[in-house]
Amino acid sequence: MIEEMTPKLPDPIEQAPEHIPADEEVRAIFERLLGGKEYNHVRRFEDARGLYLWDIAVTETDGHTEYDYLRKGRYAQGECSVTRIDVTYYDDKDVPISGHSIAMYENGAWKLTP
């Protein structure tokens, strides 16, 4: 009997450890993205390795904008293959109307995405 060997591809979420941004680094990129606007904390989670999820919201005249930090990994709240911040825009009825990834953490530095 011939056994077929299929190579196992590496899981991008469970690769080698990398630098985890400290709370201050995440706060600094939030403040940079917001350009001085005040924000409210929505939710925040930490594990043994530190901060892994932090959501903040900015009140707008016609709704609000939410910024969501998620560290690379698998969690009860979701999974992510790269540490990043996403932005979601909500209308005045709290319905999301659009969103996209706004910043990624690569090689120890934040890079804004177009």
C-alpha positions as CSV (number, residue, x, y, z in Angstrom):
1,M,0.0,0.0,0.0
2,I,1.3,3.4,-0.9
3,E,0.7,6.1,1.6
4,E,0.2,9.6,0.2
5,M,2.3,12.2,2.0
6,T,0.9,15.7,2.1
7,P,3.3,18.3,3.5
8,K,1.8,20.2,6.4
9,L,1.8,23.9,5.6
10,P,2.7,26.3,8.5
11,D,-0.1,27.9,10.3
12,P,0.4,31.7,10.0
13,I,-1.3,32.3,13.3
14,E,1.0,29.9,15.3
15,Q,4.4,30.7,13.9
16,A,7.4,31.8,15.9
17,P,6.9,34.3,18.7
18,E,7.2,38.0,17.9
19,H,7.3,41.3,19.7
20,I,4.0,42.1,21.3
21,P,3.1,45.8,21.4
22,A,2.9,47.2,24.9
23,D,-0.2,49.0,26.1
24,E,1.6,52.3,25.6
25,E,2.4,51.5,22.0
26,V,-1.2,50.6,21.2
27,R,-2.4,53.8,22.9
28,A,0.1,55.9,21.0
29,I,-1.1,54.5,17.6
30,F,-4.7,55.1,18.6
31,E,-3.9,58.7,19.5
32,R,-2.0,59.1,16.2
33,L,-4.9,57.7,14.2
34,L,-7.4,59.9,16.1
35,G,-5.5,63.1,15.7
36,G,-6.4,64.4,19.2
37,K,-10.1,63.3,19.3
38,E,-11.4,62.0,22.6
39,Y,-12.4,58.3,22.7
40,N,-14.3,55.9,25.0
41,H,-13.1,52.5,25.9
42,V,-15.5,49.8,24.6
43,R,-13.7,46.6,25.7
44,R,-10.2,45.4,26.6
45,F,-8.8,41.9,27.1
46,E,-5.4,40.7,28.3
47,D,-3.8,37.2,28.7
48,A,-0.5,36.0,30.1
49,R,1.3,37.6,27.2
50,G,-0.3,41.0,27.6
51,L,-2.9,43.0,25.7
52,Y,-4.6,41.1,22.9
53,L,-7.8,43.0,22.2
54,W,-8.7,46.7,22.8
55,D,-11.7,48.4,21.2
56,I,-12.3,52.2,21.5
57,A,-15.0,54.4,20.0
58,V,-15.2,58.0,18.9
59,T,-18.6,59.8,18.9
60,E,-19.3,61.5,15.6
61,T,-22.2,63.9,14.7
62,D,-23.9,61.2,12.6
63,G,-22.9,58.0,14.5
64,H,-19.6,56.7,15.8
65,T,-16.3,55.2,14.7
66,E,-14.8,52.2,16.4
67,Y,-11.1,51.2,16.3
68,D,-10.3,47.6,17.1
69,Y,-6.8,46.4,18.1
70,L,-6.3,42.6,17.8
71,R,-3.0,40.9,18.5
72,K,-1.9,38.0,16.2
73,G,-3.4,34.7,17.6
74,R,-6.5,32.8,18.4
75,Y,-8.9,34.0,21.1
76,A,-12.5,33.5,22.2
77,Q,-13.3,36.8,20.5
78,G,-11.7,35.9,17.2
79,E,-8.5,35.2,15.5
80,C,-6.0,37.2,13.5
81,S,-2.9,36.2,11.4
82,V,-1.2,39.6,11.9
83,T,-1.4,42.2,14.7
84,R,-3.5,45.0,13.4
85,I,-6.1,47.8,14.0
86,D,-9.3,47.9,12.1
87,V,-11.7,50.8,11.8
88,T,-15.5,50.5,11.5
89,Y,-17.9,53.3,10.8
90,Y,-21.4,53.2,12.4
91,D,-24.5,55.3,11.5
92,D,-26.7,57.0,14.1
93,K,-28.7,53.8,14.6
94,D,-25.5,51.8,15.5
95,V,-25.5,50.0,12.2
96,P,-22.0,49.4,10.7
97,I,-21.8,51.1,7.3
98,S,-18.1,50.4,6.3
99,G,-14.7,49.6,7.6
100,H,-11.2,48.4,6.8
101,S,-7.8,47.6,8.3
102,I,-6.1,50.9,9.1
103,A,-2.7,49.8,10.6
104,M,-0.6,46.7,10.8
105,Y,2.2,45.8,13.2
106,E,5.2,44.4,11.3
107,N,8.8,43.9,12.3
108,G,8.3,45.9,15.5
109,A,6.7,49.0,14.0
110,W,3.2,50.2,13.1
111,K,2.5,50.7,9.4
112,L,-0.6,52.6,8.3
113,T,-2.5,50.8,5.5
114,P,-3.9,52.7,2.5
